Amino acid sequence: MRTRSCLLLSTLLACTHVRAAEDPATEARTLHQSLIVFDAHCDTVMRLEDPKVDFAVRSEEGHLDLPRMAVGGLDVQVFARWIEPRNWPDHAARRTLQLADVMIRTIERHPGRLALAPASWLFRSAVSLR
C-alpha cells in the first residue's frame, strides 16, 4: 500500500509539472501575489529595542525590516518574544510586556504599513493594508 501511495504522489507531481506555464517564474510570481504569505517566527523584536535600528530602513543586519518584507511579499509576521530565564529571573512577565510595548510602538510609527493582529481572525483585516 505504501508503494502505491508513493507512486501515485509521484505521478501527481509529474502531471502538475507537465501542466506548468511556459514561464514558470511568471506563474510562481502570480501565485505568490495571490496568496497571504505568513511567517510564523521572527526574532526581530529584540533588535527593535535599539534606538539606532529603524525598521523602515533596509538593513543587512537582523532577520527582517519593512523593505525586505515588501520585496518578499510578506503579509503576516509573528514576532517572537524570547525571555531568557537566567537573565530575567522573577521578571519574565515584566520583560514580556516590555517587548510587547516595543512592538506596539513600532506599529504606531508605521501606520498603514503595520497592524496588530492579536487573533488569527484579524489577519485578513491586517493583510488588507497591502
Stockholm file with secondary structure:
# STOCKHOLM 1.0

chainA/1-130         MRTRSCLLLSTLLACTHVRAAEDPATEARTLHQSLIVFDAHCDTVMRLEDPKVDFAVRSEEGHLDLPRMAVGGLDVQVFARWIEPRNWPDHAARRTLQLADVMIRTIERHPGRLALAPASWLFRSAVSLR
#=GR chainA/1-130 SS CHHHHHHHHHHHHHHHHHTCCSCHHHHHHHHHHHSCCEEEEECHHHHTTSTTCCTTSCCSSSSCCHHHHHHHTCCEEEECCCCCTTTSTTCHHHHHHHHHHHHHHHHHHSBTTBCCCCSGGGHHHHHTTC
#=GC SS_cons         CHHHHHHHHHHHHHHHHHTCCSCHHHHHHHHHHHSCCEEEEECHHHHTTSTTCCTTSCCSSSSCCHHHHHHHTCCEEEECCCCCTTTSTTCHHHHHHHHHHHHHHHHHHSBTTBCCCCSGGGHHHHHTTC
//
